[in-house]
């Protein structure tokens, strides 16, 4: 079998070192690319954040961002800087998140961000693994007596500008020949306030976020989320195109969290798992292999991320699961081995 260019180079370096009587390192640390170098120079990861979506991202009483998306950023900070606290969150609206990423104001956007072709091909972005498979739905007051979305003809529907929800609503109404009255607001917060104040009959948003929104209303039982889903909303973190190393770091950190759940590695047992005889666990945690150095990171990059926020399942249950106010079941967001579609390539 022909030797690849990389293997030829490694063979040459090893032979040269041997000829000169020099020690040979197990692997060469890949130099940091522009984004990783910039993050290390400033000592912090800049992450685009949500102004308020229960379960996905919302500031707590102390101003700390809590939710699935902030935890993804903390995992990446732990992988790159060794400290999950080294994150600076910048609150972004649906309309400002793409320009903020394009301009370099933030290093990553993890903010209930739907992966679409236009955003990736036309806006210079690259999306990572899907961290939540979602779909757009509707919330309405019980008193309206509406049971299905097809009954919303003539309704005023609140929606946020610059979101995929705005386009999906128009497409859905056109396809179903329904006359509706969109009431469009600049931010999700304004949209939520408008619905809560009774300015619209219904509010349309990703169904999982509607569950979080409903849980935060004064009288949640007065509102119902309709069963109809009108779109696919694959939510994923995104980075700028042009830095393949940073793209790899973002992707593989998310994959590491998914693989950790598959392998039973948690925030609590990650350290003892270093002694595991399982080859997959040993590669994941950096006991064997040079996977971290291959993308410019420490060998324990994944270990640092998992210790910081836990595996994917821990993150989900902490912020979105059945024992939280949002109250979501895993469903399609469960592991592929348990009937869901969550799947990560192997680290090998």
C-alpha positions in Angstrom: 0.0 0.0 0.0 1.3 3.4 -0.9 2.4 5.6 2.0 0.5 8.9 2.4 2.3 12.2 2.4 1.8 12.7 6.1 3.2 9.2 6.9 6.2 9.8 4.6 6.9 13.0 6.4 6.7 11.3 9.8 9.0 8.5 8.6 11.5 11.0 7.3 11.6 13.0 10.5 11.9 9.8 12.6 14.8 8.6 10.3 16.6 11.9 10.5 16.2 12.1 14.3 17.6 8.5 14.6 20.5 9.3 12.3 21.4 12.4 14.4 21.0 10.5 17.7 18.1 12.8 18.8 15.0 11.7 20.8 11.8 11.4 18.9 8.5 12.8 20.4 5.5 10.6 20.1 3.7 13.2 18.0 4.2 16.8 16.9 1.9 19.4 18.4 0.1 21.2 15.6 0.6 24.9 15.7 -2.5 27.0 16.6 -4.4 28.5 13.7 -5.5 32.2 13.7 -8.6 31.7 15.8 -7.1 29.4 18.4 -4.0 31.7 18.6 -6.3 34.7 19.1 -8.3 33.0 21.8 -5.2 32.1 23.7 -3.7 35.5 23.3 -6.7 37.2 24.9 -7.2 34.3 27.3 -10.9 34.1 26.7 -13.5 32.5 24.3 -16.0 35.0 22.9 -19.4 33.3 22.5 -22.6 34.6 21.0 -25.4 34.1 23.5 -29.2 34.1 23.7 -30.9 37.0 25.5 -33.4 34.5 27.1 -34.6 31.1 26.1 -35.2 28.8 29.1 -33.3 25.6 28.8 -31.1 26.8 25.9 -29.7 30.0 27.2 -30.9 32.6 29.8 -29.0 34.7 32.3 -29.7 33.7 35.9 -30.2 36.1 38.9 -26.5 36.7 39.0 -26.2 37.3 35.3 -24.6 34.0 34.6 -25.7 32.4 31.4 -27.3 29.0 31.9 -28.5 26.4 29.4 -27.5 23.9 26.8 -25.8 26.5 24.5 -23.7 28.2 27.2 -22.5 24.8 28.3 -21.3 24.0 24.8 -19.3 27.2 24.9 -17.9 26.3 28.4 -16.9 22.8 27.1 -15.0 24.4 24.2 -13.3 26.9 26.6 -12.3 24.0 28.8 -10.9 22.1 25.7 -9.0 25.1 24.4 -8.0 27.1 27.5 -8.3 24.4 30.2 -10.9 26.5 32.1 -14.7 26.5 31.4 -15.0 29.9 33.1 -12.9 31.6 30.5 -15.9 32.5 28.3 -17.3 36.0 27.6 -20.9 35.9 26.5 -22.2 38.5 24.1 -26.0 38.6 23.9 -27.1 38.6 20.3 -30.5 39.0 18.6 -31.5 36.8 15.7 -30.6 39.6 13.3 -27.2 40.4 14.9 -25.7 36.9 15.4 -24.5 36.4 11.8 -22.8 39.9 11.5 -21.2 39.4 14.9 -19.7 36.1 13.8 -18.6 37.4 10.4 -16.9 40.5 11.9 -15.0 38.5 14.5 -16.9 40.1 17.4 -17.4 36.5 18.6 -15.5 33.3 18.0 -18.5 31.1 18.0 -22.3 31.4 18.0 -24.1 28.8 20.2 -27.5 30.4 20.3 -30.5 28.2 19.1 -29.0 28.7 15.6 -30.7 26.8 12.8 -28.4 25.3 10.2 -29.5 26.2 6.7 -27.8 26.2 3.3 -28.2 30.0 2.9 -26.5 30.7 6.2 -23.6 28.3 5.4 -23.1 28.9 1.7 -24.1 32.5 1.6 -22.9 34.0 4.9 -19.5 32.4 5.2 -20.4 30.3 8.2 -19.7 26.6 9.1 -22.1 24.7 11.3 -21.0 22.0 13.7 -22.8 18.9 14.8 -26.5 19.3 15.5 -27.0 19.6 19.2 -30.8 19.6 19.1 -33.1 18.4 16.4 -36.1 20.7 16.6 -39.1 21.9 14.6 -41.3 25.0 14.6 -44.6 25.0 16.4 -47.3 27.3 17.8 -48.5 28.3 21.2 -52.0 29.6 21.8 -54.4 30.2 24.7 -56.6 27.4 25.8 -59.6 29.7 25.8 -59.3 30.1 22.0 -60.5 26.5 21.5 -57.9 25.9 18.8 -56.6 22.3 18.6 -54.7 22.3 15.3 -52.6 24.8 13.4 -54.9 24.6 10.4 -57.5 26.5 12.5 -55.3 29.6 12.7 -56.7 31.2 9.6 -57.2 34.9 10.3 -55.1 34.8 13.4 -52.4 37.4 14.4 -49.2 35.5 15.0 -46.2 36.9 16.8 -42.8 36.0 15.2 -39.2 37.3 15.5 -37.5 39.2 12.6 -34.4 37.6 11.1 -35.3 34.1 12.2 -36.0 31.0 10.2 -39.4 31.1 12.0 -40.4 34.2 10.0 -39.8 32.6 6.7 -41.3 29.2 7.7 -44.5 31.0 8.9 -44.9 32.7 5.5 -44.1 29.4 3.6 -46.5 27.4 5.7 -49.4 29.9 5.4 -48.9 30.1 1.6 -48.7 26.3 1.2 -51.9 25.8 3.3 -53.7 28.8 1.7 -54.3 30.4 5.1 -54.6 34.1 5.6 -52.7 35.1 8.7 -51.4 38.4 10.1 -47.8 38.2 11.2 -46.8 40.6 13.9 -43.0 40.9 13.7 -40.6 42.0 16.4 -36.9 42.7 16.5 -36.0 40.3 19.3 -37.4 37.1 20.9 -37.9 39.0 24.1 -40.1 41.6 22.5 -42.0 38.8 20.7 -42.6 36.9 24.0 -43.7 40.0 25.8 -46.2 40.8 23.0 -47.8 37.4 23.2 -47.9 37.5 27.0 -49.6 40.9 26.8 -52.3 39.5 24.4 -51.2 41.5 21.4 -51.3 38.4 19.2 -53.4 35.2 19.1 -50.5 32.9 18.8 -46.7 32.8 18.9 -44.6 30.7 16.6 -41.1 29.5 17.5 -39.1 26.2 17.7 -41.3 23.8 19.7 -38.7 23.2 22.4 -38.3 26.9 23.0 -42.0 27.3 23.2 -42.0 24.7 26.0 -39.5 26.8 27.9 -41.4 29.9 27.2 -44.7 28.3 28.4 -43.0 27.2 31.6 -42.0 30.8 32.4 -45.5 32.3 31.9 -47.5 33.3 35.0 -50.2 30.7 34.3 -48.7 28.0 32.0 -51.8 25.9 32.1 -53.7 28.6 30.3 -51.7 28.0 27.2 -51.2 25.0 24.9 -48.6 24.1 22.4 -50.3 22.8 19.3 -49.1 19.3 18.1 -48.3 20.5 14.5 -44.7 20.9 13.5 -44.2 23.0 10.3 -40.4 22.8 9.7 -37.1 21.2 10.4 -34.9 23.2 12.8 -31.5 21.5 13.2 -29.8 23.6 16.0 -26.0 23.7 15.9 -23.1 26.0 16.9 -21.4 27.9 14.1 -18.0 29.4 13.3 -16.6 31.5 10.5 -15.3 29.7 7.4 -11.6 29.9 6.7 -10.0 28.3 9.8 -10.3 24.5 9.4 -8.5 23.9 12.7 -11.0 25.9 14.7 -13.9 24.2 12.9 -12.4 20.8 13.9 -12.0 21.9 17.5 -15.6 23.0 17.7 -16.9 19.9 16.0 -14.9 17.3 17.9 -15.6 18.9 21.3 -19.3 18.4 20.6 -18.7 14.9 19.4 -16.6 14.2 22.5 -19.6 15.1 24.7 -21.9 12.7 22.7 -19.3 9.9 22.7 -18.9 10.4 26.5 -22.6 9.6 27.0 -22.3 6.5 24.7 -19.3 5.3 26.8 -20.7 6.1 30.2 -18.2 8.8 30.9 -19.6 11.6 33.2 -18.4 14.7 34.9 -18.1 12.8 38.1 -16.3 9.7 36.9 -14.2 11.1 34.1 -11.0 11.1 36.2 -11.3 7.5 37.4 -12.2 6.5 33.8 -8.6 7.2 32.9 -7.8 3.8 34.3 -10.4 2.1 32.1 -9.2 -0.7 29.8 -11.7 0.3 27.1 -9.7 1.5 24.1 -12.5 3.9 23.1 -12.5 5.5 26.5 -8.7 5.7 26.6 -8.6 7.5 23.2 -11.4 9.8 24.2 -9.7 10.9 27.5 -6.3 11.2 25.9 -4.6 8.3 27.7 -3.6 6.9 24.3 -3.3 8.5 20.9 -2.4 12.0 19.9 -5.9 13.3 18.9 -5.7 16.5 20.9 -2.3 17.5 19.5 -3.5 16.8 16.0 -5.9 19.8 16.3 -3.6 22.0 18.4 -4.9 21.0 21.8 -3.7 19.2 24.9 -4.2 15.4 25.0 -6.7 15.9 27.8 -8.9 18.3 25.8 -11.9 16.1 25.9 -11.4 15.1 29.6 -11.3 18.8 30.4 -14.6 19.4 28.5 -16.4 16.5 30.1 -15.3 17.4 33.6 -16.5 20.9 33.1 -20.1 20.3 31.9 -20.7 16.6 31.8 -21.6 14.5 28.8 -24.4 15.4 26.3 -27.0 13.5 28.3 -26.1 15.3 31.5 -26.3 18.7 29.8 -29.7 17.8 28.3 -31.2 16.6 31.6 -29.8 19.5 33.5 -31.4 22.1 31.3 -34.2 20.6 29.2 -35.1 17.2 30.7 -38.3 15.9 32.2 -37.3 17.1 35.7 -36.8 20.7 34.6 -39.5 23.3 34.1 -39.1 22.8 30.3 -39.9 19.2 30.8 -38.7 17.7 27.4 -38.2 14.0 26.8 -35.1 13.0 24.7 -37.1 11.7 21.7 -35.0 12.0 18.5 -32.3 13.7 20.6 -31.5 10.5 22.3 -28.5 8.3 21.3 -28.7 6.3 18.2 -28.3 3.2 20.3 -31.5 4.1 22.2 -33.8 4.9 19.4 -32.8 8.5 18.8 -30.6 9.9 16.0 -27.8 11.4 18.0 -24.6 9.9 16.5 -20.9 10.8 16.7 -18.0 9.5 14.6 -15.4 7.6 16.5 -12.2 9.0 17.9 -9.6 6.7 16.4 
